[in-house]
Amino acid sequence: AVGPGHHQHEFLAAEAAERTSDIGRAEAMLAGLDAAIAADSVLSSLVKRYLKEVPRRRIRLQRDAGDVAAARRIAAEAATRFPTDEGFAAFVDGLD
């Protein structure tokens, strides 16, 4: 799970939405959480493996929904935020 406080609840709520096949709601919740993390100095200082989980889930949701362009965009944004993680850049190149 991600982050302290209510942000962890947001992550879990997004997971619940995904499990009930409300993919649009799950993606919107994760996008909001991703933006909140990026904008908050405390949240953005969390362990990177937690920070990376949000864009990874967003990428998977978009890819599984067939929106490859959105998945690529999210992967490209994540590659910029996490330049030492080659997985995001490879994801951008490997999506087709």
Buried (B, 14 or more C-beta within 10 A) or exposed (E): EBBEEEBBEBBEBBBEBBEEEBBEBBBBBBBBBBEBBEEEEEBBEBEEEBBBBBBBBBBBBBBEBEBEEBBBBBBBBBBEBBEEBEBBBEBBEEBE
